[in-house]
Amino acid sequence: MHAVHHAWMHLDLPGLEAFIAVADLGSFQRAAARLGISQPALTRRLQRLEQIVGRELLLRRSRPIRLSPAGAALLPEAQGAMARLADAMRRVGDKPESQHVTVGCLPTLAVRYLGPLLARHRRHWQGGEVVVYDLSGAEIRSMLEEGRLDFALAALGPEHWEVESIPLLEEPFFLVCPRDHRLARRETVAWDELAKEPLISIGPLSENRRIIEAALKGARVTARWRVEVRHLSTAVALVAAGAGLTALPASAVAGQAGHAVAAVKLVDPALTRRIGLLRRRDRVLAPAARDLMEQILHMLKDAPPC
């Protein structure tokens, strides 16, 4: 099959809609019924999409119909793109003085700071909706660059030129260890004291991991990472179970240290992460989004040092 157009030259939304429906339902008949069109019309949509892509997307002789390798690669991307488009259309269709707010926020920061602010926001903007994308720093930046967020609260790093960053506070890193560990009663722990300790790291999308690895490389300190997880709460649970030790910033430690784990400040090198607001320079915020952003700025600028 040869493409009649390059895919980037023509975005075939009806074809993508038909493709997603067939992939979901495994049947041309059921997909056509869902879309409210005839089966011949559905077939024509799919054939046109395959011509644009230049690959067969469906294995039509199988029952139920299965995806070709190209179809399997396209499906999640198509589903995500259609969902983002539907969300954008819904938000644009709101009343002009929109009360809909979309915020990106690291999960640890959302847990520590957002609750009181969202409660106040709900009282002031009755009927408004706030969507919080509590994701990794990399995922938040991707959504921000795509224009899918009003603003974000995250750890600051090298930012794209289109993104404005407003520093708010700095958080130190702590060693999190079992309460009965030999280091638990110390006021500080140096990184080179952990040379023989099994350490639990956070996955590659984590801004914390980038900060830790950059600092240790500069100090020429080697860490023994034995377990890798994706969520900070998982790392803490594993520490409590005796699977290893981990390093977390202050907001992640808050509320975690208790009967099972202890938090000790890390030094040599002492690590910190800068927390701040991120927003696109070309985005004009609706009143509700601007109000929530200003409340976050006010609260965190006055927050006591961690």
N, C-alpha and C positions, 0 to 999 in steps of 0.2 A: 504494500500500500504506500503510495507516495503522497506527501502533503501538498495540497494546492495552495496553502498559505502557511507562513511561519506562525506558530502558536501565539507569538507575542504581537502579531499584527492583527489578530482578530480574536476577541474574547466572546465565546459562544455560550452565553448564559443558559438559553433553553437546552442546549446539548448537555451542559454540565448538570443541570437539574434532572434531565432524563437519565443520565449515567448514574447519578447518586441514587435515584429511585430504584433502578434495576439492581444496583449493587446491594441496596438495603433489602429488597424483597426477593431477589433471585428469580424473578419472573417478569417477562414483558407484559403479560396480561394484568398482573397486579400493579405494576408500575404505571401502566397507561391509565388504569382506574384511579390511582392516587392523583395523577396529574390532570385527570379529566379530559384526556385526548384519546384518539383511536390508536390501536397498535401500529398501523402503517405510519401514522404521524410520529409515533415514538421511534420507530425504526429509522425514519428519515432523519430525525434529530441526532440519533446515535451515529449514523453513517456520516453525517456532516462533521460531527465532532471528531470522529476517527480520521477523517480526511485532513482536518486542520492539524491534529496532533501528529499524524503520520504513522500511527501504530494501531494495531488491533487492541481494543480495550477489554472486550468481553469474549469468553469462550462460549459461543452460542449453542454448541451441540451438547454441552453438559447439562444435567438436570439435578439440582437447580443450576441456573447459569452462574458460572464462576468468572473471576477476573483473570485476565492475562497478567503477566509480570508488569507490563506498562500500566494496566488498569489499577493494579494493586499499589503502584507507586503514586499514581495520580489521585486516588480516592481520598486519602486523608488531607491532601493539599486542597482538593476541590471542596471537601466538606468544611474545612476551616475558612476558606475564602468566602464561601456562600454564607456561612454563619456570621462572619465579620461584616459582610455587605448588608445582611438583614438587620444586624444590630445598628449599623450606621444609618440605614434608612429609618429605623424606628426612632433613633435619637433626633435626626433631622426633622422628622415629622412631628416632634413635640411642639408645644406652643412656643412663640418667639422668645419669651423670657423663660428659657428652659430651666427647670429645677433638677434635671437629671445630671448626676456627677459620676465620673469614672476616675478612680484613683488606683494607682499602683503602689504597693507597699510591701516591704519585706515582712514575712510572717511574724518575726520577733518584734518588730516595731509596731505592727498592727495590734498585737496582743497587749503590749505595754502602754501604747499612747492613744489609740483611736477610739476606745470605748466611750469615755466621757465626751469627746468631741462629737462623735456621731449622735449621741443622745441629745446633746444641745442642738445639733444641726437638725435633727428630726423635729424637735419642738418648734424651731424657728421657721423651717421650710416644710410645713405640713403638706403632705401629698407628693413631696419630692422623692426621688429614688437615688440611692447611692450604691454603686457597684464597686467593691474593693477586690482588686486582683492581687491576692497575697501570694506572690510568686518570687522566684529567684531574681537577683539583680540583672542577669543577662536577659531573662524573659521580659522584665519590666522595661528595660531599655529598648528592646525590639518593639514592644507595643507603643512606647512613647515615640519612637522614630516613625512608626507607621501612622501616627496621629490618632491612636485608639484610646489615649488617656488624656484627661485634662491636666493632670500633674502626677508626680510620684514622690514618695518618701523612701529614700534608699541610701545605701552607702555610696559616697561619691568616689569617682575615679576619673580616668581620662574620658571626657565626654565629647560627643559629636558637636561640631560647631553650631548646629541648629538648636542645641539643647542648652538652656540656661541652668546653672547650678547655684543654689543658695545655701552655703554652709550654715549649720545650726548648732551642732555639738560634736564632741569627740568622745568615743567610748574606748576604754582599755580592754584588753583581752585577759581572760582568766583561765587557769588550768582547772578543769572540772575532774574530780577524782572521787572514788568511794570515800565515805566518811571515816572508815577505819584504815585508809591508806597511810603509809609512812609520811607522805607530804601534806596530809590534810590539815595539820595544825600550824603549818608554816605561814608567815605573812607574805612571803614572796618565794617564787621558784624560778631558777634560771633555766633556760631552754637546754643547756648542755647537761643538766641533771636528769633530763628525760631520755638520754641517749639509749638506755636499755629498756625503756618502758614501751609497751605496746600502745600505739596511739590510734585514735579513731578520727578519720578525716571526713569532711563534707565534700560532696561531689564536685566535679569540675565547673558546674555553672555557678557555684557559690563565690560571692565576692570575698567572703572570709578566707576561703582557701587561697585566693590570689594574694591577699594581703599577707597571710602567714608565709607562703612559699617565697614571696619576694623579700620579706624581711630576713628569713632564715638563710636565703642565698647570699644576701648582702653581709650577714654576720658569719657566714661559712659554718653554719650549724646544721648538722644532719639529724633529721627526725625519722623515726621508724614507724611509718604508717602501715598498720596491719589490717584495719577494717575501713571500708569506705561506705558511707550512707548518703542519702539525699536530703534528709531532714534533721534539723538540730534536735528536735524532740526525740528522735530515734537515737541519736548519739548519746543524749543524756540517759535514756533508758538503758542503753548498753553499758554505760559507765556504772550505773547503779547495780547492774547485774554482774559486774566484775570482768567485763570483756575487754577493758582497756581504759585509757584516759583520753580526754579531748580538750581542745582549746576553743573558747567561745567568747564573743564580745559581751559587754555588761548587760545589754538589754535581753540577750538570750539567757543569761544566768539568772536574771531577776525572777524570783519565785521558784527557781529550780533547786537552789541549795536548801537542804533540809536534813531529814534524818538519814537519807540514803547517800547523798553526795555533798561534797564541799567545794567551794570556789576559792582559789588562791591566785593572787595577781602574778602574772608572768613578767619576767624581766630578762635583760641581756640576750636578745633585745626585748624592750618593752614595746608591745604592739598596740596600736590604736586604729580605729576606723572612723572616718569623718561621716557624719550623718547629715543629710540635707534634702532640700526640695529640688526636684528636676521638673522642668517644663519646656515645651517647645517655644522658641522665641516668636514664631509666626502664629501662635494660637491665641485667639481672643476668648477669654473665659466668660461663660455666662455668670450672672450674679450669684447663683447658688454655689457654683464651683469656686468662684473667687472668694466668697465668704468662708467656705470651709478651708481653703488654702491659707487665708489670712489667720484663721483661728489656730491652725497647726503651727504657722510661723510664730505667732505670739506665744503659744504654750511652750514650744521647744526652745525658743530663745531665752525664756525665763526658767528652763528646767535646771535643777541643781546639777553640778558636775557628777558624772557617774563614778 
